[in-house]
Amino acid sequence: MLAAAGGPMSSTVHVHQMFHAVGHGTFFTGMIDSDQGNQFHWIYDCGSKRPTRVIAEMDGLEAWPRWAHDKDLDLLVVSHFDNDHVNGLEELLRRHRVRYLALPYIGLRDRLGLAASLGGDDVASAATSLFSLDPIRYLESRGLTNRVDTIVMIQGGKGEGVGDNSYDWPGPDKAPEQFERTRGAGGSGLEEEYGITSSSSDGPRTTVWPHQLPLRAGLFPLEFTFFNTALPGTVANRSKATLPEIRADVETVLQRYRLLDPTQSPKRDWRQSLRACYEKHFGSGGPERNNISLCVLVRPFCNDVEQCGLFSGCSLGEGIWVWEVPVVPEEPRALLLTGDLALNPKSISEMRRHFQDWRWREIAVAQVPHHGSQHSWERGNAALFPGPAFVHCIPTSSRGNHHPHTDVVADLAGQLVLTSTYEQCVVHAYHFEWPHPLTLGPGYRGR
């Protein structure tokens, strides 16, 4: 299990969720605590256009007694592979072991196209490209394989929506019949798409988890429900090459342009070489890079929550302001993280069907995707969300940039909009009474 069992017949559960002050980027942390001493720590994305802000926020977290009490992170979620969402991960992994690293399951074609299209600093972008192409090789090249226990690829796809039951995280301590849920009738696909045939004895275990199955936060009565639009499956429509042949071409580029060696700067033109490899096999088109983003809906099983002050007083660093999301008893209390997903009425409708209406109606806080970009938000979107609050992760000033775009600001007019900038963070904190000991197993019906 992800937390120790025990305690009285009822529990007080405290939840603290924060969009940290990293401006144009996302660094989100979650802490779940109980009066019995059980804890669950998790993170969604870890990056910023100012990487020093992510480091400063990590330093601030180390001063929080409730955060530093357990150096292991129970869960780290990466929404997608852009520098401003992942350029703090290497430092984070040096500070914390991670029990479960959740990544979007993306086919080789799209991973290659994404890696070739990354902009920004060459060294940082080369590292992000390697991470997107081959997360295992990325960890190996940085000496971080012993910092992650299990990599869980969250597999998207159309279906009948998320089930009502929450399951334990897949891992070596789970029953064989539960682990087989991650395989599916046709196999996991890791062998074909990622070239992973087995897990190294000294490296992270790898598995696939379908996004139709919600996952429980350890012993706590909260669940993580994922939504991933990316579908596995690669067809080399131009070269007709097999996946092993394509991976061999990618390996040649990684070796020749020093993307596997973090002690050296990558050679010039590595992007062009990845792009040439992409076009050789798949033609001149490209993936919808911001339509590949792993979303997470986090919700407690309890209907009646109250504002929580347990974590107040924790130092956030000098000059950092805090915006608190108001918590109203018996009102919606779930939170939706969207990364850089492109949202329009059609994609919102698909997401709502996936989560099911009863979960969707519980959303109290929704992250505005892609820092308020006009390319990830359409007019009328705001009215399709039930929650009273929206969060922007944006620069402190909009001067010289387009985040948030004026069209997005106009659509959100009249809504409660909070901003996480370089100087202020957004906190969603609540607690609730749970009339059971924190020992319930998988399969608890969450409504």
C-alpha positions as CSV (number, residue, x, y, z in Angstrom):
1,M,0.0,0.0,0.0
2,L,1.1,3.6,-0.4
3,A,0.6,4.6,3.3
4,A,0.6,2.9,6.6
5,A,-2.6,1.5,7.9
6,G,-4.0,2.0,11.4
7,G,-5.8,4.5,13.5
8,P,-9.2,5.1,15.0
9,M,-12.6,4.3,13.4
10,S,-12.8,7.8,11.9
11,S,-10.3,10.2,10.4
12,T,-9.8,13.9,9.6
13,V,-8.3,14.3,6.2
14,H,-6.4,17.5,5.3
15,V,-5.7,18.4,1.6
16,H,-3.4,21.1,0.5
17,Q,-2.9,21.8,-3.2
18,M,-0.8,24.6,-4.6
19,F,0.0,26.2,-8.0
20,H,3.5,27.5,-7.1
21,A,4.8,30.9,-8.0
22,V,6.8,29.9,-11.1
23,G,5.0,32.2,-13.6
24,H,4.9,31.0,-17.2
25,G,5.2,27.3,-16.4
26,T,3.6,24.8,-14.0
27,F,4.8,23.5,-10.7
28,F,1.9,22.0,-8.7
29,T,2.2,20.2,-5.4
30,G,-0.4,18.3,-3.4
31,M,-0.2,17.1,0.2
32,I,-2.7,14.9,1.9
33,D,-2.5,14.4,5.6
34,S,-4.5,12.8,8.4
35,D,-4.7,13.1,12.2
36,Q,-3.2,9.6,12.3
37,G,0.0,10.6,10.7
38,N,-0.6,9.1,7.2
39,Q,0.6,11.2,4.3
40,F,0.5,11.3,0.5
41,H,2.7,13.7,-1.5
42,W,2.3,14.3,-5.2
43,I,3.4,16.7,-8.0
44,Y,2.0,17.7,-11.4
45,D,4.6,19.1,-13.7
46,C,7.8,20.9,-12.6
47,G,9.0,23.7,-14.9
48,S,9.1,27.4,-15.7
49,K,10.5,29.8,-18.3
50,R,12.6,31.0,-15.4
51,P,14.1,27.7,-14.1
52,T,15.5,29.6,-11.0
53,R,11.9,30.0,-9.8
54,V,11.3,26.3,-9.7
55,I,14.5,25.8,-7.7
56,A,13.4,28.5,-5.3
57,E,10.1,26.9,-4.8
58,M,11.7,23.5,-4.1
59,D,13.9,25.2,-1.5
60,G,10.8,26.7,0.1
61,L,9.2,23.2,0.2
62,E,12.2,21.8,2.1
63,A,11.4,24.2,4.9
64,W,7.8,22.8,5.3
65,P,7.8,20.2,8.1
66,R,4.9,18.4,6.6
67,W,6.6,18.2,3.2
68,A,10.1,17.3,4.3
69,H,8.9,14.6,6.8
70,D,8.8,12.1,4.0
71,K,11.5,12.5,1.3
72,D,9.7,10.1,-1.1
73,L,7.1,11.4,-3.5
74,D,4.2,9.1,-3.8
75,L,3.3,10.3,-7.3
76,L,4.9,12.6,-10.0
77,V,2.7,13.4,-13.1
78,V,4.2,14.8,-16.2
79,S,1.5,16.3,-18.5
80,H,3.6,16.7,-21.6
81,F,7.2,17.4,-22.8
82,D,7.6,21.2,-23.0
83,N,10.6,22.9,-21.2
84,D,8.3,25.1,-19.1
85,H,6.6,22.0,-17.7
86,V,9.6,19.7,-17.2
87,N,12.9,21.6,-16.9
88,G,12.9,21.2,-13.1
89,L,12.5,17.4,-13.0
90,E,16.1,16.5,-12.9
91,E,16.7,18.6,-9.8
92,L,13.4,17.3,-8.3
93,L,14.5,13.7,-8.8
94,R,17.9,14.4,-7.1
95,R,16.0,15.7,-4.1
96,H,13.2,13.1,-3.9
97,R,12.7,9.5,-4.8
98,V,9.5,8.9,-6.7
99,R,7.3,5.9,-6.2
100,Y,5.2,6.4,-9.3
101,L,6.0,8.5,-12.3
102,A,2.9,8.9,-14.5
103,L,3.5,9.9,-18.2
104,P,1.2,10.2,-21.2
105,Y,1.5,7.1,-23.4
106,I,2.4,8.5,-26.8
107,G,3.2,6.7,-30.0
108,L,6.7,6.9,-31.5
109,R,5.6,9.0,-34.4
110,D,4.2,11.8,-32.1
111,R,7.1,11.5,-29.7
112,L,9.6,12.0,-32.5
113,G,7.7,14.9,-33.9
114,L,7.5,16.6,-30.5
115,A,11.2,16.1,-29.8
116,A,12.1,17.6,-33.2
117,S,9.9,20.7,-32.6
118,L,11.0,21.8,-29.2
119,G,12.3,25.3,-29.0
120,G,14.3,27.2,-26.4
121,D,17.8,26.7,-24.9
122,D,19.7,23.9,-26.7
123,V,20.9,22.0,-23.6
124,A,17.5,22.1,-21.8
125,S,15.6,21.3,-25.0
126,A,17.9,18.4,-25.9
127,A,17.3,16.9,-22.4
128,T,13.5,17.3,-22.8
129,S,13.7,15.8,-26.3
130,L,15.5,12.7,-24.9
131,F,13.0,12.5,-22.0
132,S,10.1,12.5,-24.5
133,L,11.7,10.0,-26.8
134,D,12.9,7.5,-24.2
135,P,12.2,8.2,-20.5
136,I,14.3,5.2,-19.4
137,R,17.4,6.3,-21.4
138,Y,16.9,9.8,-20.0
139,L,17.0,8.6,-16.4
140,E,20.0,6.3,-17.2
141,S,22.0,9.2,-18.8
142,R,21.5,11.3,-15.7
143,G,22.2,8.6,-13.2
144,L,18.6,8.7,-11.9
145,T,17.3,5.2,-12.6
146,N,17.3,4.5,-8.8
147,R,15.2,7.6,-8.1
148,V,12.0,6.2,-9.7
149,D,10.3,2.9,-8.6
150,T,7.7,2.5,-11.3
151,I,6.9,4.4,-14.6
152,V,3.2,4.2,-15.3
153,M,2.2,5.1,-18.9
154,I,-1.3,6.4,-18.9
155,Q,-3.0,5.1,-22.1
156,G,-5.7,7.2,-23.7
157,G,-8.5,6.0,-26.0
158,K,-12.2,6.2,-26.5
159,G,-14.4,4.1,-24.2
160,E,-17.5,4.2,-22.1
161,G,-16.0,6.5,-19.6
162,V,-14.4,6.1,-16.2
163,G,-15.6,3.5,-13.9
164,D,-17.1,4.2,-10.4
165,N,-14.4,2.2,-8.5
166,S,-10.9,3.4,-7.5
167,Y,-8.0,1.0,-7.7
168,D,-4.6,0.9,-6.1
169,W,-1.6,2.0,-8.0
170,P,-0.1,-0.8,-10.2
171,G,3.1,-2.2,-8.8
172,P,5.1,-5.2,-7.7
173,D,3.1,-5.4,-4.5
174,K,-0.2,-5.8,-6.3
175,A,-2.1,-9.0,-7.0
176,P,-1.3,-10.5,-10.5
177,E,-4.9,-10.3,-11.6
178,Q,-5.0,-6.5,-10.9
179,F,-1.7,-5.9,-12.7
180,E,-3.0,-7.7,-15.8
181,R,-5.6,-5.0,-16.1
182,T,-2.8,-2.8,-17.4
183,R,-2.0,-5.2,-20.2
184,G,-5.2,-5.5,-22.1
185,A,-6.1,-8.2,-24.6
186,G,-3.5,-7.0,-27.1
187,G,-0.5,-6.5,-24.8
188,S,0.8,-3.3,-23.2
189,G,2.3,-1.9,-26.3
190,L,5.5,-0.9,-24.5
191,E,7.5,-3.4,-26.4
192,E,6.4,-2.1,-29.8
193,E,6.1,1.7,-29.2
194,Y,8.9,2.2,-26.6
195,G,11.2,-0.7,-27.2
196,I,10.8,-1.8,-23.6
197,T,10.8,-5.5,-23.3
198,S,11.5,-5.9,-19.5
199,S,12.4,-3.8,-16.6
200,S,16.0,-3.7,-15.5
201,S,16.7,-5.0,-12.0
202,D,18.3,-1.7,-11.0
203,G,15.9,0.6,-12.9
204,P,12.3,1.6,-12.7
205,R,9.5,-0.9,-13.4
206,T,7.3,0.0,-16.4
207,T,3.7,-0.6,-17.0
208,V,0.6,0.8,-18.7
209,W,-2.6,1.9,-17.1
210,P,-5.8,2.7,-19.1
211,H,-7.2,6.1,-18.3
212,Q,-10.6,4.5,-17.9
213,L,-9.5,3.3,-14.4
214,P,-9.3,5.9,-11.6
215,L,-6.5,5.4,-9.0
216,R,-6.8,5.9,-5.3
217,A,-4.4,8.2,-3.3
218,G,-3.1,5.4,-1.1
219,L,-5.2,4.9,2.0
220,F,-6.9,8.2,1.5
221,P,-10.5,8.7,0.2
222,L,-9.4,10.7,-2.8
223,E,-8.9,9.5,-6.4
224,F,-6.9,10.5,-9.4
225,T,-8.8,10.2,-12.7
226,F,-6.7,10.7,-15.9
227,F,-7.6,11.9,-19.4
228,N,-5.1,11.4,-22.2
229,T,-6.1,12.1,-25.8
230,A,-2.9,10.4,-27.2
231,L,-3.4,7.0,-28.7
232,P,-0.6,4.5,-29.2
233,G,0.0,3.1,-32.6
234,T,2.6,4.1,-35.2
235,V,2.3,3.7,-39.0
236,A,5.3,4.7,-41.0
237,N,3.1,5.8,-43.8
238,R,6.0,7.1,-45.9
239,S,9.0,4.7,-45.4
240,K,6.9,1.6,-44.4
241,A,9.7,0.8,-41.9
242,T,9.1,-1.2,-38.8
243,L,9.2,0.3,-35.4
244,P,12.5,-1.3,-34.5
245,E,14.0,0.2,-37.7
246,I,12.6,3.6,-36.8
247,R,14.0,3.4,-33.3
248,A,17.4,2.4,-34.7
249,D,17.4,5.6,-36.8
250,V,16.5,7.7,-33.8
251,E,19.3,6.0,-31.8
252,T,21.8,7.0,-34.4
253,V,20.8,10.7,-34.0
254,L,20.9,10.5,-30.2
255,Q,24.4,9.0,-30.4
256,R,25.8,11.2,-33.2
257,Y,24.5,14.5,-31.7
258,R,25.4,13.7,-28.0
259,L,21.9,13.9,-26.7
260,L,22.7,11.0,-24.4
261,D,25.7,12.7,-22.7
262,P,24.6,15.4,-20.2
263,T,28.3,16.4,-19.6
264,Q,28.6,17.8,-23.2
265,S,26.5,20.3,-25.1
266,P,24.6,18.7,-28.0
267,K,26.0,19.2,-31.5
268,R,24.4,21.8,-33.7
269,D,21.5,20.8,-35.9
270,W,20.2,18.0,-33.7
271,R,16.7,19.2,-34.2
272,Q,17.0,19.2,-37.9
273,S,18.3,15.7,-37.8
274,L,15.4,14.5,-35.7
275,R,13.0,16.4,-38.1
276,A,14.7,14.7,-41.1
277,C,14.2,11.3,-39.4
278,Y,10.5,12.1,-38.8
279,E,9.9,13.2,-42.3
280,K,11.8,10.2,-43.7
281,H,9.3,7.9,-42.0
282,F,6.1,9.9,-41.6
283,G,6.1,12.6,-44.2
284,S,6.1,16.4,-43.7
285,G,3.1,16.7,-41.3
286,G,3.5,17.1,-37.6
287,P,1.7,16.2,-34.3
288,E,-0.7,18.5,-32.5
289,R,1.8,19.1,-29.8
290,N,-0.5,20.8,-27.4
291,N,-3.2,18.3,-27.9
292,I,-1.0,15.7,-26.2
293,S,-1.3,16.6,-22.5
294,L,-2.1,14.3,-19.6
295,C,-5.0,15.8,-17.6
296,V,-5.8,14.8,-14.0
297,L,-9.1,15.3,-12.0
298,V,-8.5,15.0,-8.3
299,R,-11.5,14.6,-6.0
300,P,-12.3,13.5,-2.5
301,F,-15.0,11.0,-1.9
302,C,-16.6,13.2,0.8
303,N,-19.3,15.7,-0.1
304,D,-18.9,18.1,2.8
305,V,-15.5,19.9,3.0
306,E,-14.4,23.0,4.8
307,Q,-11.5,25.5,4.5
308,C,-8.4,24.1,6.1
309,G,-5.7,26.1,7.9
310,L,-3.5,23.2,8.9
311,F,-0.8,24.2,6.5
312,S,-1.0,28.0,7.1
313,G,2.2,29.6,8.4
314,C,4.4,27.5,6.1
315,S,7.1,29.8,4.7
316,L,6.7,30.4,0.9
317,G,9.6,32.7,0.6
318,E,10.0,36.4,0.8
319,G,7.6,38.5,-1.4
320,I,5.4,35.6,-2.4
321,W,1.6,36.3,-2.1
322,V,-1.0,33.6,-1.6
323,W,-4.4,33.5,-3.3
324,E,-6.7,31.1,-1.5
325,V,-9.5,29.4,-3.4
326,P,-12.6,29.8,-1.3
327,V,-14.1,26.5,0.0
328,V,-17.8,26.4,0.6
329,P,-19.3,23.4,2.5
330,E,-21.4,21.1,0.3
331,E,-20.2,22.9,-2.9
332,P,-18.0,21.2,-5.6
333,R,-14.5,20.4,-4.4
334,A,-12.7,18.6,-7.2
335,L,-9.7,20.0,-9.1
336,L,-8.9,19.6,-12.8
337,L,-5.3,20.0,-14.1
338,T,-5.1,20.5,-17.9
339,G,-1.4,21.1,-18.8
340,D,-1.4,22.6,-22.3
341,L,-4.4,20.7,-23.8
342,A,-6.2,22.5,-26.5
343,L,-9.8,22.9,-25.3
344,N,-12.9,23.7,-27.4
345,P,-16.6,22.6,-27.0
346,K,-15.9,19.3,-28.7
347,S,-12.9,18.3,-26.6
348,I,-14.6,19.5,-23.4
349,S,-17.6,17.3,-24.3
350,E,-15.3,14.4,-24.9
351,M,-13.6,15.0,-21.5
352,R,-16.9,15.3,-19.7
353,R,-18.1,12.0,-21.2
354,H,-14.9,10.4,-20.1
355,F,-15.1,11.6,-16.5
356,Q,-18.9,11.1,-16.4
357,D,-21.3,13.8,-15.5
358,W,-21.3,13.2,-11.8
359,R,-17.6,13.7,-11.6
360,W,-17.7,16.7,-13.9
361,R,-20.2,18.5,-11.7
362,E,-17.9,18.2,-8.8
363,I,-15.1,20.4,-10.3
364,A,-14.5,23.4,-8.2
365,V,-11.1,24.6,-9.7
366,A,-10.0,24.2,-13.3
367,Q,-6.5,25.1,-14.6
368,V,-6.8,27.2,-17.8
369,P,-4.5,25.3,-20.2
370,H,-1.4,26.6,-21.9
371,H,-1.1,29.7,-19.7
372,G,-4.2,31.3,-21.3
373,S,-3.1,30.9,-24.9
374,Q,-5.7,31.7,-27.6
375,H,-4.7,28.5,-29.3
376,S,-5.9,26.3,-26.4
377,W,-9.1,28.1,-25.5
378,E,-12.2,29.1,-27.5
379,R,-14.9,31.6,-26.6
380,G,-17.7,29.9,-24.7
381,N,-15.5,27.4,-22.9
382,A,-15.9,29.0,-19.5
383,A,-19.7,28.4,-19.5
384,L,-19.1,24.7,-20.0
385,F,-17.3,24.2,-16.7
386,P,-19.3,23.8,-13.5
387,G,-16.6,25.1,-11.1
388,P,-16.6,28.6,-9.7
389,A,-12.8,29.1,-10.0
390,F,-10.2,29.1,-12.8
391,V,-6.4,29.3,-12.4
392,H,-3.9,30.9,-14.8
393,C,-0.2,30.0,-14.6
394,I,1.2,33.1,-16.2
395,P,3.9,35.8,-16.2
396,T,3.5,38.6,-13.7
397,S,3.0,41.1,-16.4
398,S,1.4,40.5,-19.8
399,R,3.6,43.2,-21.4
400,G,5.5,41.7,-24.3
401,N,3.7,38.4,-24.3
402,H,0.3,37.0,-25.1
403,H,-0.5,35.0,-21.9
404,P,-3.3,35.2,-21.1
405,H,-4.7,36.3,-24.4
406,T,-7.3,39.0,-24.4
407,D,-9.9,36.6,-25.9
408,V,-9.4,34.2,-23.1
409,V,-9.6,36.9,-20.5
410,A,-12.9,38.1,-22.1
411,D,-14.4,34.6,-22.1
412,L,-13.6,34.2,-18.3
413,A,-15.0,37.6,-17.4
414,G,-17.5,37.3,-14.6
415,Q,-15.8,34.1,-13.3
416,L,-13.6,33.8,-10.3
417,V,-10.1,33.8,-11.9
418,L,-6.9,33.4,-9.8
419,T,-3.4,33.8,-11.1
420,S,-0.2,32.0,-10.2
421,T,2.6,34.3,-11.3
422,Y,6.3,34.8,-10.5
423,E,5.2,36.6,-7.3
424,Q,2.1,34.8,-6.2
425,C,0.8,31.3,-5.8
426,V,-2.7,29.8,-5.7
427,V,-3.7,27.5,-2.8
428,H,-6.7,25.2,-2.6
429,A,-6.9,23.7,0.9
430,Y,-9.7,21.9,2.7
431,H,-10.4,19.2,5.2
432,F,-13.2,16.7,5.9
433,E,-14.2,14.1,8.4
434,W,-14.1,10.5,7.1
435,P,-16.2,8.1,9.1
436,H,-13.8,5.1,8.5
437,P,-10.3,4.2,9.4
438,L,-7.8,4.7,6.5
439,T,-7.5,1.0,5.7
440,L,-10.0,0.6,2.9
441,G,-8.8,-1.5,0.0
442,P,-9.3,-1.0,-3.8
443,G,-12.7,-0.9,-5.3
444,Y,-14.3,1.6,-3.0
445,R,-17.3,3.2,-4.8
446,G,-16.5,6.9,-4.9
447,R,-20.0,8.5,-5.0
